[in-house]
Amino acid sequence: EARTERDRDTRTAELRTVRLHRLERLERRAEADARHAREQGLNWRGAAVLSWSGMRGVVTLAAAQSIPTSVPYRSQIVLIAFIAAVVTLLLHGLTLPSLIRRLRPAGPTKDDRTEELLALYNTLVESGHAALEAVLEPGHVDPETGRVMNPPSEATIARARATVRSSISALAFSVPRDSTLAHEHESDAQAYLRLSRTVLEAQRATLLEERAVGLFSSSALRAAEQVLDTHELRFNPAGDH
């Protein structure tokens, strides 16, 4: 009975921890959404421009024309909706450029995007190191097998530590090349990717030259091109074109 009581207390504590973590995540999400809205220019200036650019008269006209012909004063309603649409299109449309120039809603700049990428890079590196240190603690139990894992060799640990940065160092290619933040410091992983990109570009140039010469068959050239394409995907973050 005492053991059952302890198990119940343990489950209650775990549920309380999960709920607290969920509330903290929701709070961080709300703060992040508000900060993102401000950075994207969605303040009162952006909201005013967005509201002024809405063509509400067109929707009103479409709704008025959907009224059955048996409804009294249908023609007058359609006429009023047509006038509202014309006024909305002409007044709002012709004055929108002047409103934008006057309010000047500002969005994120290249430096803002650079700082965001570097902050995300550092966050992912910190989380990777923290997870690795937790796994390397003596007596660590594998959650999948439930066994106590033996400490790996120093060479394996060194390779795993290098993977923490090299796995996400392709984010460096998303940083604008003309940004001063991009040249303040170059890590070993970034230098490796820069040299690897140089090698890849040279191999692509050679492949194009061999294609023009015709010494190799088209199937061999196509196979080499697919290999280079697959290798290049490692250096391009998803969504970066």
CORZI-V858463 format. One record per helix or strand of 2 or more residues. SS is the DSSP state (a for helix, b for strand). FROM is the first residue (numbers start at 1). LEN is the number of residues. If there is no record, write none. Layout:
# CORZI-V858463
ss & from & len
SS & FROM & LEN
SS & FROM & LEN
This chain:
# CORZI-V858463
ss & from & len
a & 2 & 38
a & 44 & 9
a & 56 & 10
a & 74 & 30
a & 110 & 26
a & 154 & 13
a & 169 & 6
a & 180 & 4
a & 188 & 26
a & 218 & 18
